């Protein structure tokens, strides 16, 4: 015999609550090593990404970051039209992304996505900071495509080898190279095709 009173007790247990809110960070290299063609390719990729996100999702925040030796959060208009340029410190983009995440977007409330488009050039003394910051960011992201724009098809960049090492540890990191304008849409489809759930 068990009295109903015996079944009443306090039970505290955390339960995951699904969220429909998402934020997507668009990080674009606008340094001097990115020529006009490379910048146009990066913009085309982000334009397709922008149309894809705004068409398929009712509520998604877009954060636009342009970087050279410094990174700035900019408006959509400035992201696609500004002509500002300079040297290359790739770490500034991911450091700024981390700062914005900490201030405005918690992992508990938002699904976090990001993508970076670059030619892969970086000051060698900046690569360790880029790697360290990205190592902290990737576990917080649902998906992080890295697009390297390489017209020559045989260039060895500063960032690619570092990211290749990291990709084995972080399944959310995806890497691909774009060699021509014609590669943009196939690369986009490859990156964002539906994948089996992990």
Secondary structure, 3 states (H helix, E strand, C coil): CCCHHHHCCCCCCCCCCCCCCEEEEEEEECCCCCCHHHHHHHHHHHHHHHHHHHHHCCCEEEEEEEECCCEEEECHHHHHHCCCCCCCCCHHHHHHHHHHHHHHCCCCCCEEEEEEEECCCCCHHHHHHHHHHHHHHHCCCCEEEEEEECCCCCCCCCCHHHHHHHHCCCCCEEEEEECCCCHHHHHHHHHHCCCCCC
